Amino acid sequence: ITVMDNMSDMKSATDAIDLSGNPIVEKLDALSIPHSTYAHTLSMTADELVANVPLPSTNETHTKNLFFKDKKHGFFLVTTCTDAEMNTKELGKMLKLEGKVNMRLADEKLLVEKLGCKKGCVGPLSIMNNEAKDITMVLDGALMNMEKIHSHPLRNDASTALIPSDLVKFMKEVGVETTVLTFPKKGAVLPGKVPSSRPDAAKGGEKSSSKPKIAPKDKNAPKAKDVNKKQTKKGETQLALKWKKEENFAMWYTDVIVL
């Protein structure tokens, strides 16, 4: 296999790669769907793919593919742009699933059984291998706005580039109905959520001070009287003494020590 170092080498990489017997390529050719399939560095994850295989334009994208299993709701193959945020709770709401939703990533045994591929090789085109038609195919709406979509043809050392309309056409031809949803981008604030550093709208967008300012004391202001303070006559104390010093010094001294 000739590994493509630059997207301009796509034709040579396509000619050099051995795709004989690849079910995806054969199906695309049989349906007369135009495609470009090329070799590249083996990439196990979407992040690795983005780093290893840079695309010529921001209007083209690799895909992130997640295969979920839910005991109550069945199987879901979700294909998004690589910068999409994935939250299974939100996904369940978008799909309008009723009752408890507990989506878990399927293991490799199920990947082989349902999609005919191993871990790291999943792509939207692998849905053609789902003979039981028991998988819900979910596509990111942002993919439909791209010039080309790049995804694995059952192997993670190669990718197949299609225009969005041809990807949809492929799905229809293999008997798969797709559900298109809009996924937020990574780091985006979801509707109804408030960012932690949101400015104070009441102050024209300025951030409020962490501590309120305390007004300085007016030195000329009259001092407030403490109404709860006990008043005493001149020469008297507030100690509860039973004896006077001049009458009985010993007992007076005992009272003072005790109090």
C-alpha positions in Angstrom: 0.0 0.0 0.0 1.3 3.5 -0.9 0.7 5.9 1.9 -0.5 9.3 0.8 1.5 12.2 2.3 -0.4 14.9 0.5 -4.0 15.1 -0.8 -2.6 15.9 -4.3 -1.2 12.4 -4.3 -4.7 10.9 -4.1 -4.8 9.5 -7.6 -1.5 7.7 -7.2 -2.5 6.4 -3.7 -5.9 5.2 -5.1 -4.1 3.4 -8.0 -1.6 1.7 -5.7 -3.9 0.5 -2.8 -5.1 -3.0 -3.1 -8.9 -2.8 -2.8 -9.7 -6.1 -4.5 -12.6 -7.7 -2.7 -13.4 -4.7 -0.5 -17.2 -4.8 -0.2 -17.6 -1.0 0.2 -15.7 -0.2 -3.0 -17.3 -2.9 -5.0 -20.8 -1.7 -3.9 -20.0 1.9 -4.8 -18.7 0.8 -8.2 -21.8 -1.3 -8.8 -24.1 1.6 -8.0 -22.0 3.9 -10.2 -21.4 6.3 -7.3 -18.3 8.4 -7.8 -15.8 8.1 -5.0 -12.1 8.5 -4.3 -10.6 5.9 -2.0 -7.0 6.4 -0.9 -4.4 4.9 1.6 -3.0 6.7 4.6 -1.3 6.2 7.9 -3.3 3.7 10.1 -5.4 5.8 12.5 -7.4 4.2 15.3 -9.4 7.3 16.4 -10.9 10.4 14.8 -8.3 12.6 16.5 -5.4 10.4 15.1 -7.0 10.6 11.6 -7.3 14.4 11.7 -3.6 14.6 12.8 -2.3 12.0 10.3 -4.4 13.0 7.3 -4.9 16.7 6.9 -7.5 17.6 4.3 -7.0 20.3 1.6 -10.0 22.4 2.7 -12.1 23.2 5.7 -15.1 22.4 3.5 -14.1 18.7 3.7 -14.2 16.6 6.8 -13.3 13.2 8.3 -15.9 11.5 10.4 -16.3 10.4 14.0 -18.3 7.2 14.3 -19.8 5.7 17.4 -21.8 2.5 17.6 -24.1 2.4 20.6 -26.2 -0.4 22.2 -29.2 0.3 24.4 -31.0 -2.6 26.0 -34.4 -1.0 25.5 -34.0 1.0 22.3 -31.6 -1.1 20.2 -28.5 -0.2 18.2 -27.4 3.2 16.9 -24.6 4.1 14.5 -23.9 7.8 14.9 -21.6 9.6 12.3 -20.7 13.2 13.0 -18.0 15.8 12.0 -14.9 15.3 14.1 -15.5 18.5 16.1 -19.0 17.6 17.2 -19.9 17.2 20.8 -21.4 13.9 21.8 -23.7 13.5 24.8 -25.8 10.3 25.0 -28.5 11.9 27.2 -29.0 14.7 24.7 -28.9 12.2 21.8 -31.7 10.3 23.4 -33.8 13.5 23.7 -33.1 14.4 20.1 -34.1 10.9 18.9 -37.3 11.3 21.2 -36.6 8.0 22.9 -39.1 7.3 25.6 -38.3 5.9 29.0 -34.8 5.2 30.4 -32.0 5.7 27.9 -28.7 3.9 28.6 -26.5 4.0 25.5 -23.2 2.2 25.8 -20.5 1.7 23.2 -20.8 -1.7 21.6 -17.9 -4.1 22.0 -15.8 -5.4 19.1 -17.7 -8.6 18.9 -20.9 -6.7 18.1 -19.0 -4.5 15.6 -18.0 -7.5 13.6 -21.4 -9.1 13.9 -23.5 -6.1 13.0 -21.2 -4.0 10.8 -18.6 -6.4 9.5 -15.6 -4.4 10.8 -13.2 -4.2 13.7 -12.7 -1.4 16.3 -11.2 1.7 14.7 -12.5 0.8 11.2 -16.2 1.9 11.6 -17.7 4.4 9.1 -21.1 5.2 7.8 -20.6 3.0 4.8 -20.3 0.0 7.0 -24.0 0.2 7.6 -24.5 -1.8 4.4 -23.4 -4.9 6.3 -26.3 -4.7 8.7 -28.4 -7.4 7.2 -30.9 -7.5 10.0 -31.7 -3.8 9.5 -31.8 -3.3 13.2 -29.5 -0.3 13.5 -30.7 3.3 13.5 -28.3 5.3 11.3 -27.8 8.9 12.6 -26.0 11.5 10.5 -24.7 14.9 11.7 -26.5 17.7 9.8 -23.2 19.5 9.5 -22.0 16.8 7.1 -24.6 17.8 4.6 -23.0 21.2 4.3 -19.5 19.8 3.4 -18.1 19.5 -0.1 -16.8 16.0 0.7 -17.1 13.5 3.5 -14.1 11.2 4.2 -14.8 7.9 6.0 -13.2 4.4 6.4 -14.2 1.6 3.9 -14.0 -1.1 6.7 -10.3 -0.5 7.2 -8.5 2.3 9.1 -5.5 2.6 6.8 -7.7 4.0 4.0 -10.6 6.5 3.5 -13.3 7.0 0.9 -14.3 10.5 -0.1 -17.9 11.2 -1.2 -20.0 14.2 -1.7 -22.9 14.4 0.8 -25.7 13.7 -1.7 -23.9 10.5 -2.9 -23.5 9.3 0.7 -27.3 9.7 1.2 -27.9 8.0 -2.2 -25.7 5.0 -1.0 -27.8 4.7 2.2 -31.0 4.6 0.2 -29.6 2.0 -2.3 -28.6 -0.4 0.5 -32.0 0.0 2.2 -31.1 2.2 5.1 -33.2 5.1 6.3 -31.1 7.9 7.9 -31.9 10.3 10.7 -30.3 13.7 10.4 -29.7 15.6 13.6 -27.8 18.8 14.5 -25.0 18.3 17.0 -23.3 21.1 18.8 -19.6 21.8 18.3 -17.1 21.0 21.1 -17.1 23.8 23.6 -20.4 25.3 22.4 -23.0 26.3 25.0 -26.1 24.2 24.8 -29.5 26.0 24.7 -30.7 26.7 28.2 -27.2 26.4 29.7 -25.5 29.4 31.2 -21.7 29.8 30.9 -19.9 30.1 34.2 -18.3 33.4 33.3 -21.5 35.1 32.1 -21.3 38.9 32.5 -23.9 40.8 34.6 -26.5 41.9 32.1 -27.8 44.5 34.6 -24.5 46.4 34.4 -24.3 46.6 30.6 -22.3 43.4 30.3 -19.6 44.3 32.9 -18.6 41.7 35.3 -19.7 42.3 38.8 -17.2 42.8 41.6 -16.5 39.7 43.7 -16.9 41.8 46.9 -19.4 44.6 47.5 -17.9 48.0 48.3 -18.5 49.4 51.8 -19.2 53.1 52.1 -16.7 55.0 54.2 -17.8 56.1 57.7 -18.8 59.8 58.2 -16.6 61.1 61.0 -19.0 63.9 61.7 -22.1 61.7 62.0 -23.4 61.4 65.6 -22.7 58.1 67.3 -25.7 55.8 67.7 -26.7 55.0 71.2 -26.9 51.3 72.2 -30.4 51.0 73.6 -29.5 47.6 75.1 -26.6 48.9 77.1 -27.3 49.0 80.8 -27.1 52.6 82.3 -25.3 53.1 85.6 -25.0 56.0 88.0 -21.7 57.6 88.6 -19.7 55.6 91.0 -21.6 52.4 90.4 -20.6 49.3 88.5 -22.5 46.7 86.5 -21.2 43.8 88.7 -23.8 42.0 90.7 -22.2 42.7 94.0 -24.1 42.0 97.2 -21.6 43.6 99.6 -20.0 47.0 99.6 -16.3 47.3 100.1 -16.5 49.8 103.0 -19.1 47.6 104.8 -17.5 44.2 104.6 -14.2 44.0 102.8 -13.9 40.2 103.0 -17.3 39.4 101.6 -16.9 42.1 98.9 -13.6 40.6 97.8 -15.1 37.1 97.6 -17.9 38.5 95.3 -15.4 40.2 93.0 -13.3 37.0 92.7 -16.3 34.8 91.9 -17.8 37.1 89.3 
